[in-house]
Amino acid sequence: MNKYLHMLINIISVLLFSCPGFMAGELPQQGLNPGEYAVVLSKDASPSEKWAAEDLAAHLKLMTGKNYIIYPAESGVLPEKAIIVGDSPAARALGVAADLKKLGNDGFMIKTPGSRVVIAGGKKRGTMYGVYELLEKLGCRWWTPSESTIPKLKELQIPKLDIVQVPKLEYRDMMYSESFSAEGRLWYARNKVNGMAWDDAEGMEKLGGRYLVSGNLVHSYVELLKASGDELKPEMWALRGGKRMLERQPCLSDPAVLAAIVKSVVKQYKVNPELEFVVVGQNDNGDYCTCEKCAALDKAEDSHSGQVIAFANKVAEEVEKQIPGARISTAAYSWSRKPPKNIKPRANVLIVLCSIECDFAHPFAAASNPENKQFKEDIEGWGKIAEKLFIWHYSGNRDHYLMPNPELDALAPNIKFLADNRAAGIFVQGNHVGRGTDLVEYKMWAWAKALWDPEADNAALLKEFCAGYYGKAAGPILKYIDIIHAYGRKNDYHLGRRVELSAPFLAPSIICDAEQALREADKLAAGDPLLEKRTRHAHMAVRYVIAKRSPAGPTWAMLQEKLGKIDLKDIYTNLAQTVREYRINLLNDPDKVEPFLAWLKDYAGQVMKSGIPLPPELKEKGAKSSVLLQACQLDRRSAWWEKMEDAADSWICAVPGYGGWVLGHSFGREEIVPGKKYKVFVRVKGLEKSTEGLGFECGFYFGKTGKGNMSNKIKAAELADGKFHAVEIGSVTFPAEGTPGGFWFDLPRGGSLSKVYFDCMWLEEEQ
């Protein structure tokens, strides 16, 4: 389907969705042509059933070129060919009666008695989902919120169908930047995602509304305390190190905290009695209370979840007295993730378990590394004591949105594992603040399919999507995905929420093979503007890695040996085009993409014209004499990148007096040789001319053991003349095995410089 046809259907659908007066009963009731289907709808249809009938008729017209009228079920005359939408007397007259209690809000059935089709399900969303299931059986696919496949048919022929589907997961949700639009909400409905990323846009009832919870599943203690209107006294806050942590976490053993939060929960139920549950959960920090009572609970339960569950049980008990049937949820997150030893959550306390510490390259069920083994033990433990589990799951790399992130092997298997371990609902937090991230099109679609059917086959999903979305370029795209995932299939490394450019699956040989496969995809897509755009976006991730790596490094050397000269200007041009086409806004969380493109444009021009730009200290030695990294080639932070003419490549990172490891880089096999010793230099200058106090500090870290850690503090006097200086910060030996290590740089609080301009760094191998 070309992009113009897709634009037409989405414009029509979004207009219908946004016009509250456009209901089925107001459509023109024209006569039927012999042999054509009519869409039959009852007068008491729910808003989502009315919408489903309208969207069905719109799709069928696009598929066949014919008009499909919406026919009143109560007319007394049922057309010879009819698609009956919703449970109605017309459906029951054909011997099809839906068990709405069994189907619930989201389940549906599709039956084909004679020449008619009956789609009936839960009036909330079930019938609507059944309509979209029928359209999928006819070949429709809604790949992304802006791209679909709608087949062309000479004649509408509906096969014999006998389908009953009730989702195993009552709550299915994900959050991506692409979610938050009318197109995004419509895509959610068409792909049977009912959470809508907590979106409460006006008019949502047409799409069945959302699975309604109050809160964001995990963090709400402080918000609930403030909403109570009670005076929040210091003793109500968590005690740590003899100090009260104001507005961080509450003291969960304080009676005033209990009373205030109960008041807020009751208030929320009274405002909206249809809530599935209210979130009563810890805030996103580690400042749990260590007062005598809270600590005693934790000790007795051998987990900090002791105080959390004891408190949640009290809240749930008190709320239920005022709101019969009320439920609350509380988090098993970070410090509270381990199940308590003795105490059990009440029946109306739901647990939201978070997988943030896990490795997402490998299925949880295999428990092939310590993080996944511990998570497996925790979910099994909670499953034994909790009435219901909800899961906050994760997808994507927060540090490099544009970088390859090989998480696809575990995508559907992890949903199955969670569902098999009593998960009643799953929320997937994707890159929700950044658009157009690595393979986001496939990830959103596959998440939706696996959430609806946890038994979905992972490999089949990938093949179906690639064939439908990339067309004749599907083969090389699948080959690329295999190449990027190959390392993880052989090694139990940890793919977390933050992954740097040193990741082992980005080794030079892997990037070289990946680039070759993606060039094949681009070649096959050539001449088809839509496929060119799609393969260009898939290619984005590898182009980004190449752009961030030094032209003097092993990746470039291998690429040029195998594929010929690398044109950095061409890489820039394609990345810039992809950013425009997919409205990419961020490079990572939370840095904008524009500084990266501006630097790359300048850097590419310099490299292609005169070679690698070098600092004065290296010009005589040459680019091959050391491992050189420009400020903009480090892992972070593009928010502080600025043009500065006297810098080596005319760009610097303006590091503020922030306090913390604000600038850094993780070193991998691309830059260093394991076991070798290097002398390290940084080229910097200070904003102010100061001769007193500390200027900056920096150093290296090596894994969890800290063995071989190195740091150095540089006095402001060394930067007192306002000029760039090459400062030797020491020598470092990278470990022969394991993670090579990382560089950090910061201006400590209380230093005499408010900002230091970081130009570049280099490592010289010591003999």
Stockholm file with secondary structure:
# STOCKHOLM 1.0

chainA/1-767         MNKYLHMLINIISVLLFSCPGFMAGELPQQGLNPGEYAVVLSKDASPSEKWAAEDLAAHLKLMTGKNYIIYPAESGVLPEKAIIVGDSPAARALGVAADLKKLGNDGFMIKTPGSRVVIAGGKKRGTMYGVYELLEKLGCRWWTPSESTIPKLKELQIPKLDIVQVPKLEYRDMMYSESFSAEGRLWYARNKVNGMAWDDAEGMEKLGGRYLVSGNLVHSYVELLKASGDELKPEMWALRGGKRMLERQPCLSDPAVLAAIVKSVVKQYKVNPELEFVVVGQNDNGDYCTCEKCAALDKAEDSHSGQVIAFANKVAEEVEKQIPGARISTAAYSWSRKPPKNIKPRANVLIVLCSIECDFAHPFAAASNPENKQFKEDIEGWGKIAEKLFIWHYSGNRDHYLMPNPELDALAPNIKFLADNRAAGIFVQGNHVGRGTDLVEYKMWAWAKALWDPEADNAALLKEFCAGYYGKAAGPILKYIDIIHAYGRKNDYHLGRRVELSAPFLAPSIICDAEQALREADKLAAGDPLLEKRTRHAHMAVRYVIAKRSPAGPTWAMLQEKLGKIDLKDIYTNLAQTVREYRINLLNDPDKVEPFLAWLKDYAGQVMKSGIPLPPELKEKGAKSSVLLQACQLDRRSAWWEKMEDAADSWICAVPGYGGWVLGHSFGREEIVPGKKYKVFVRVKGLEKSTEGLGFECGFYFGKTGKGNMSNKIKAAELADGKFHAVEIGSVTFPAEGTPGGFWFDLPRGGSLSKVYFDCMWLEEEQ
#=GR chainA/1-767 SS CCHHHHHHHHHHHHHHHHCTTCCGGGSCCCCCCTTCCEEEECTTCCHHHHHHHHHHHHHHHHHHSCCCCEEEGGGSCCCSSEEEESSCHHHHHTTCCCCHHHHTTTCEEEECCTTEEEEEECTTTHHHHHHHHHHHHTTCEEEETTEEECCCCSSCCCCCCEEEECCSCSEEEEECGGGSSHHHHHHHHHTTCCSGGGCCCTTGGGGTCCCCEESCSSCCHHHHHHHTCCCCCGGGBCEETTEECTTTCBCTTCHHHHHHHHHHHHHHHHHCTTCSEEECCCCSSSCCCCSHHHHHHHHHHTSTHHHHHHHHHHHHHHHHHHSTTCCEEEEECGGGCSCCSSCCCCTTEEEEEECTTSCSSSCGGGCCSHHHHHHHHHHHHHHHHCSCEEEEEECSCSSCTTSCCCCGGGHHHHHHHHHHTTEEEEEEECCTTSSSCTTHHHHHHHHHHHHHCTTCCHHHHHHHHHHHHHGGGHHHHHHHHHHHHHHHHHCCCCCCSCCCTTCGGGCHHHHHHHHHHHHHHHHHHTTCHHHHHHHHHHHHHHHHHHHHSCTTSHHHHHHHHHHCCCCHHHHHHHHHHHHHHTTCCBSSSSCBSHHHHHHHHHHHHHHHHHSSCCCGGGTTTCGGGSEEEEGGGSSBCGGGEEECTTSTTSEEEEEESCCSCCEEEEECTTTCCTTCEEEEEEEEEESSCCCSSEEEEEEEECTTTCTTCEEEEEEGGGGTTSSCEEEEEEEEECCSSSCCEEEEEECCTTCSCSEEEEEEEEEEECC
#=GC SS_cons         CCHHHHHHHHHHHHHHHHCTTCCGGGSCCCCCCTTCCEEEECTTCCHHHHHHHHHHHHHHHHHHSCCCCEEEGGGSCCCSSEEEESSCHHHHHTTCCCCHHHHTTTCEEEECCTTEEEEEECTTTHHHHHHHHHHHHTTCEEEETTEEECCCCSSCCCCCCEEEECCSCSEEEEECGGGSSHHHHHHHHHTTCCSGGGCCCTTGGGGTCCCCEESCSSCCHHHHHHHTCCCCCGGGBCEETTEECTTTCBCTTCHHHHHHHHHHHHHHHHHCTTCSEEECCCCSSSCCCCSHHHHHHHHHHTSTHHHHHHHHHHHHHHHHHHSTTCCEEEEECGGGCSCCSSCCCCTTEEEEEECTTSCSSSCGGGCCSHHHHHHHHHHHHHHHHCSCEEEEEECSCSSCTTSCCCCGGGHHHHHHHHHHTTEEEEEEECCTTSSSCTTHHHHHHHHHHHHHCTTCCHHHHHHHHHHHHHGGGHHHHHHHHHHHHHHHHHCCCCCCSCCCTTCGGGCHHHHHHHHHHHHHHHHHHTTCHHHHHHHHHHHHHHHHHHHHSCTTSHHHHHHHHHHCCCCHHHHHHHHHHHHHHTTCCBSSSSCBSHHHHHHHHHHHHHHHHHSSCCCGGGTTTCGGGSEEEEGGGSSBCGGGEEECTTSTTSEEEEEESCCSCCEEEEECTTTCCTTCEEEEEEEEEESSCCCSSEEEEEEEECTTTCTTCEEEEEEGGGGTTSSCEEEEEEEEECCSSSCCEEEEEECCTTCSCSEEEEEEEEEEECC
//
